[in-house]
Amino acid sequence: MDDKENIIMDKLTKICTCKSISKYKIKQAIEKGYDNIETIRKKTGAGSGYCNGKNCTEPIQNLIDDFWENK
Ligand code: FES
């Protein structure tokens, strides 16, 4: 997959389904320096939905970890 296709897939993939927050939006926040769950929640709204982050906290943490491992 090239970069454009990855971006499209990231925009279509919802990490926080309660708030319909995409993987793309989470990754953008991480790249801008929001580097922990709390700051990402405040920036994007992810984790503030019906499940209160039960379903999206781990995937968000995985994206943070991936970012730092590949930096
Ligand atoms: S999936 Fe994120 S708050 Fe429920």
Backbone and ligand atoms as CSV (ligand in chain L), in Angstrom:
chain,resi,resn,atom,element,x,y,z
A,1,MET,N,N,0.833,-1.188,0.000
A,1,MET,CA,C,0.000,0.000,0.000
A,1,MET,C,C,0.877,1.251,0.000
A,2,ASP,N,N,0.527,2.221,-0.827
A,2,ASP,CA,C,1.317,3.452,-0.807
A,2,ASP,C,C,0.770,4.411,0.247
A,3,ASP,N,N,1.439,5.558,0.397
A,3,ASP,CA,C,1.074,6.492,1.463
A,3,ASP,C,C,-0.373,6.967,1.346
A,4,LYS,N,N,-0.820,7.263,0.115
A,4,LYS,CA,C,-2.201,7.748,-0.068
A,4,LYS,C,C,-3.214,6.708,0.375
A,5,GLU,N,N,-2.951,5.464,0.023
A,5,GLU,CA,C,-3.865,4.379,0.419
A,5,GLU,C,C,-3.863,4.190,1.935
A,6,ASN,N,N,-2.674,4.304,2.546
A,6,ASN,CA,C,-2.597,4.195,4.009
A,6,ASN,C,C,-3.393,5.303,4.682
A,7,ILE,N,N,-3.296,6.516,4.154
A,7,ILE,CA,C,-4.035,7.643,4.737
A,7,ILE,C,C,-5.539,7.406,4.610
A,8,ILE,N,N,-5.969,6.941,3.452
A,8,ILE,CA,C,-7.396,6.668,3.250
A,8,ILE,C,C,-7.871,5.603,4.233
A,9,MET,N,N,-7.083,4.521,4.376
A,9,MET,CA,C,-7.470,3.451,5.308
A,9,MET,C,C,-7.509,3.967,6.743
A,10,ASP,N,N,-6.516,4.825,7.093
A,10,ASP,CA,C,-6.496,5.381,8.454
A,10,ASP,C,C,-7.711,6.274,8.707
A,11,LYS,N,N,-8.152,6.982,7.680
A,11,LYS,CA,C,-9.333,7.844,7.846
A,11,LYS,C,C,-10.612,7.026,7.967
A,12,LEU,N,N,-10.625,5.865,7.335
A,12,LEU,CA,C,-11.817,5.012,7.379
A,12,LEU,C,C,-11.879,4.140,8.633
A,13,THR,N,N,-10.712,3.900,9.244
A,13,THR,CA,C,-10.641,3.027,10.412
A,13,THR,C,C,-10.952,3.820,11.678
A,14,LYS,N,N,-12.006,3.442,12.366
A,14,LYS,CA,C,-12.388,4.129,13.597
A,14,LYS,C,C,-11.732,3.438,14.793
A,15,ILE,N,N,-10.907,4.200,15.501
A,15,ILE,CA,C,-10.276,3.668,16.714
A,15,ILE,C,C,-11.244,3.796,17.884
A,16,CYS,N,N,-11.873,4.950,17.981
A,16,CYS,CA,C,-12.890,5.161,19.020
A,16,CYS,C,C,-14.243,5.135,18.316
A,17,THR,N,N,-14.891,3.990,18.400
A,17,THR,CA,C,-16.160,3.840,17.677
A,17,THR,C,C,-17.282,4.644,18.331
A,18,CYS,N,N,-17.222,4.811,19.639
A,18,CYS,CA,C,-18.275,5.581,20.323
A,18,CYS,C,C,-18.344,7.014,19.798
A,19,LYS,N,N,-17.183,7.619,19.596
A,19,LYS,CA,C,-17.126,9.009,19.164
A,19,LYS,C,C,-16.759,9.140,17.685
A,20,SER,N,N,-16.640,8.014,17.010
A,20,SER,CA,C,-16.298,7.986,15.591
A,20,SER,C,C,-14.987,8.751,15.303
A,21,ILE,N,N,-13.970,8.457,16.114
A,21,ILE,CA,C,-12.666,9.098,15.929
A,21,ILE,C,C,-11.768,8.148,15.142
A,22,SER,N,N,-11.218,8.662,14.050
A,22,SER,CA,C,-10.439,7.809,13.150
A,22,SER,C,C,-9.005,7.592,13.630
A,23,LYS,N,N,-8.440,6.536,13.105
A,23,LYS,CA,C,-7.024,6.246,13.346
A,23,LYS,C,C,-6.174,7.416,12.854
A,24,TYR,N,N,-6.563,8.003,11.747
A,24,TYR,CA,C,-5.841,9.134,11.177
A,24,TYR,C,C,-5.775,10.296,12.173
A,25,LYS,N,N,-6.903,10.613,12.785
A,25,LYS,CA,C,-6.956,11.736,13.725
A,25,LYS,C,C,-6.089,11.465,14.957
A,26,ILE,N,N,-6.101,10.232,15.436
A,26,ILE,CA,C,-5.270,9.870,16.586
A,26,ILE,C,C,-3.789,9.980,16.217
A,27,LYS,N,N,-3.433,9.455,15.045
A,27,LYS,CA,C,-2.027,9.509,14.624
A,27,LYS,C,C,-1.556,10.949,14.439
A,28,GLN,N,N,-2.427,11.779,13.905
A,28,GLN,CA,C,-2.073,13.194,13.738
A,28,GLN,C,C,-1.801,13.841,15.095
A,29,ALA,N,N,-2.628,13.530,16.079
A,29,ALA,CA,C,-2.447,14.088,17.425
A,29,ALA,C,C,-1.115,13.622,18.010
A,30,ILE,N,N,-0.796,12.342,17.851
A,30,ILE,CA,C,0.466,11.813,18.384
A,30,ILE,C,C,1.643,12.535,17.725
A,31,GLU,N,N,1.579,12.704,16.409
A,31,GLU,CA,C,2.668,13.369,15.691
A,31,GLU,C,C,2.815,14.833,16.092
A,32,LYS,N,N,1.723,15.435,16.558
A,32,LYS,CA,C,1.793,16.840,16.988
A,32,LYS,C,C,2.270,16.976,18.437
A,33,GLY,N,N,2.560,15.845,19.102
A,33,GLY,CA,C,3.126,15.903,20.437
A,33,GLY,C,C,2.190,15.490,21.556
A,34,TYR,N,N,0.969,15.121,21.214
A,34,TYR,CA,C,0.054,14.605,22.236
A,34,TYR,C,C,0.435,13.139,22.436
A,35,ASP,N,N,1.269,12.904,23.444
A,35,ASP,CA,C,1.943,11.609,23.509
A,35,ASP,C,C,1.487,10.705,24.642
A,36,ASN,N,N,0.323,10.982,25.218
A,36,ASN,CA,C,-0.215,10.023,26.190
A,36,ASN,C,C,-1.741,10.007,26.091
A,37,ILE,N,N,-2.327,9.007,26.709
A,37,ILE,CA,C,-3.772,8.774,26.582
A,37,ILE,C,C,-4.572,10.020,26.980
A,38,GLU,N,N,-4.223,10.627,28.095
A,38,GLU,CA,C,-5.000,11.762,28.593
A,38,GLU,C,C,-4.984,12.950,27.644
A,39,THR,N,N,-3.799,13.306,27.145
A,39,THR,CA,C,-3.732,14.468,26.250
A,39,THR,C,C,-4.425,14.169,24.920
A,40,ILE,N,N,-4.331,12.933,24.473
A,40,ILE,CA,C,-5.018,12.562,23.224
A,40,ILE,C,C,-6.536,12.603,23.432
A,41,ARG,N,N,-6.981,12.157,24.571
A,41,ARG,CA,C,-8.421,12.240,24.876
A,41,ARG,C,C,-8.896,13.684,24.846
A,42,LYS,N,N,-8.131,14.554,25.497
A,42,LYS,CA,C,-8.534,15.960,25.541
A,42,LYS,C,C,-8.506,16.594,24.160
A,43,LYS,N,N,-7.499,16.233,23.365
A,43,LYS,CA,C,-7.353,16.826,22.027
A,43,LYS,C,C,-8.425,16.326,21.054
A,44,THR,N,N,-8.698,15.008,21.068
A,44,THR,CA,C,-9.549,14.425,20.025
A,44,THR,C,C,-10.964,14.078,20.490
A,45,GLY,N,N,-11.142,13.900,21.784
A,45,GLY,CA,C,-12.446,13.450,22.289
A,45,GLY,C,C,-12.547,11.943,22.381
A,46,ALA,N,N,-11.534,11.242,21.863
A,46,ALA,CA,C,-11.533,9.777,21.959
A,46,ALA,C,C,-11.519,9.367,23.421
A,47,GLY,N,N,-12.290,8.355,23.753
A,47,GLY,CA,C,-12.316,7.861,25.124
A,47,GLY,C,C,-13.386,8.513,25.979
A,48,SER,N,N,-14.112,9.444,25.400
A,48,SER,CA,C,-15.146,10.132,26.189
A,48,SER,C,C,-16.549,9.731,25.755
A,49,GLY,N,N,-16.629,8.587,25.104
A,49,GLY,CA,C,-17.925,8.120,24.620
A,49,GLY,C,C,-18.610,7.184,25.591
A,50,TYR,N,N,-19.578,6.473,25.093
A,50,TYR,CA,C,-20.436,5.616,25.904
A,50,TYR,C,C,-19.656,4.603,26.743
A,51,CYS,N,N,-18.616,3.992,26.176
A,51,CYS,CA,C,-17.869,2.955,26.905
A,51,CYS,C,C,-16.793,3.550,27.800
A,52,ASN,N,N,-16.665,4.866,27.755
A,52,ASN,CA,C,-15.702,5.577,28.610
A,52,ASN,C,C,-14.266,5.107,28.384
A,53,GLY,N,N,-13.947,4.780,27.158
A,53,GLY,CA,C,-12.577,4.398,26.805
A,53,GLY,C,C,-12.251,2.934,26.969
A,54,LYS,N,N,-13.208,2.138,27.386
A,54,LYS,CA,C,-12.942,0.712,27.600
A,54,LYS,C,C,-12.447,0.035,26.316
A,55,ASN,N,N,-13.033,0.416,25.190
A,55,ASN,CA,C,-12.687,-0.244,23.924
A,55,ASN,C,C,-11.572,0.439,23.147
A,56,CYS,N,N,-11.298,1.700,23.408
A,56,CYS,CA,C,-10.327,2.399,22.567
A,56,CYS,C,C,-9.015,2.750,23.267
A,57,THR,N,N,-8.948,2.595,24.569
A,57,THR,CA,C,-7.712,2.964,25.275
A,57,THR,C,C,-6.523,2.119,24.800
A,58,GLU,N,N,-6.710,0.822,24.732
A,58,GLU,CA,C,-5.605,-0.047,24.317
A,58,GLU,C,C,-5.162,0.223,22.874
A,59,PRO,N,N,-6.080,0.333,21.910
A,59,PRO,CA,C,-5.632,0.657,20.552
A,59,PRO,C,C,-4.920,2.006,20.452
A,60,ILE,N,N,-5.356,2.977,21.248
A,60,ILE,CA,C,-4.665,4.274,21.234
A,60,ILE,C,C,-3.261,4.117,21.806
A,61,GLN,N,N,-3.148,3.373,22.904
A,61,GLN,CA,C,-1.820,3.144,23.494
A,61,GLN,C,C,-0.916,2.415,22.504
A,62,ASN,N,N,-1.481,1.481,21.749
A,62,ASN,CA,C,-0.687,0.767,20.744
A,62,ASN,C,C,-0.168,1.721,19.664
A,63,LEU,N,N,-0.990,2.696,19.269
A,63,LEU,CA,C,-0.542,3.677,18.271
A,63,LEU,C,C,0.577,4.555,18.841
A,64,ILE,N,N,0.456,4.915,20.124
A,64,ILE,CA,C,1.523,5.702,20.775
A,64,ILE,C,C,2.818,4.883,20.790
A,65,ASP,N,N,2.700,3.620,21.206
A,65,ASP,CA,C,3.887,2.752,21.270
A,65,ASP,C,C,4.507,2.567,19.895
A,66,ASP,N,N,3.673,2.348,18.863
A,66,ASP,CA,C,4.180,2.187,17.495
A,66,ASP,C,C,4.938,3.429,17.045
A,67,PHE,N,N,4.380,4.594,17.376
A,67,PHE,CA,C,5.015,5.850,16.982
A,67,PHE,C,C,6.420,5.942,17.563
A,68,TRP,N,N,6.548,5.658,18.858
A,68,TRP,CA,C,7.856,5.785,19.508
A,68,TRP,C,C,8.817,4.693,19.095
A,69,GLU,N,N,8.308,3.505,18.806
A,69,GLU,CA,C,9.189,2.421,18.350
A,69,GLU,C,C,9.743,2.699,16.961
A,70,ASN,N,N,8.978,3.401,16.140
A,70,ASN,CA,C,9.405,3.665,14.755
A,70,ASN,C,C,10.037,5.033,14.574
A,71,LYS,N,N,10.210,5.758,15.646
A,71,LYS,CA,C,10.786,7.104,15.549
A,71,LYS,C,C,12.291,7.032,15.424
L,1,FES,S1,S,-14.649,3.376,21.871
L,1,FES,FE1,FE,-13.799,5.202,22.600
L,1,FES,S2,S,-15.126,5.836,24.191
L,1,FES,FE2,FE,-15.959,3.987,23.489
